[in-house]
Amino acid sequence: AQSVTQLDSQVPVFEEAPVELRCNYSSSVSVYLFWYVQYPNQGLQLLLKYLSGSTLVKGINGFEAEFNKSQTSFHLRKPSVHISDTAEYFCAVTPYNQGGKLIFGQGTELSVKP
Amino acid sequence: GAVVSQHPSWVICKSGTSVKIECRSLDFQATTMFWYRQFPKQSLMLMATSNEGSKATYEQGVEKDKFLINHASLTLSTLTVTSAHPEDSSFYICSAGTGRIYEQYFGPGTRLTVT
């Protein structure tokens, strides 16, 4: 079985400050890893994904994430946040052998203050 | 490209009635569609996976007779909530897979309120 843990339910930060949203996962099989963003009353938008290769992955809107296999982590970072980054962020994994089924973390609410 | 639509975006229905939610992939063929449920301030929980032309596979604890899923074509899947009750009120989100297991696109969601 797989599980995803997002270590912070809420992250308040001031505009232009750096931010890190933490994600750890557990799986007995290899997985692909994802970060999604959800704005209020909307579906999910893919920020970035890790499939293979370089462990540092760059995504949209200036976000990046680093896959650490030994620590089973996939933390999301942005060097300077904007008010418009205020949203809910979900970390997710899909096992290689389950046809694309996504397992989500609990979500982290990023609140950017002026 | 890779746009997924859902209809309706909002629906209010009375307890005991049925509601159908449509999920369409507009510019690609979706070999697999997924239906998720999201309660306020919570994560997405997979309800079922459907492949075109075959029966949906439901996650443990999801009532298949209550949440009817049909995937009649490569661009359309429907979720029907039968005999809806207030506890079925939730945000329902579909996603459509392209065939690559690491690639799926999400619809904008449907807010269901049962009164």
Interface residues (C-beta under 8 A of the other chain):
Chain A: Y32 Y36 N41 Q42 G43 L44 Q45 L46 K49 L51 F90 T94 Y96 Q98 G99 G100 K101 L102 I103 F104 G105 Q106 G107
Chain B: V4 Q6 T32 F34 K41 Q42 S43 L44 M45 L46 T49 F91 I93 S95 G97 R100 I101 Y102 E103 Q104 Y105 F106 G107 P108 G109 R111
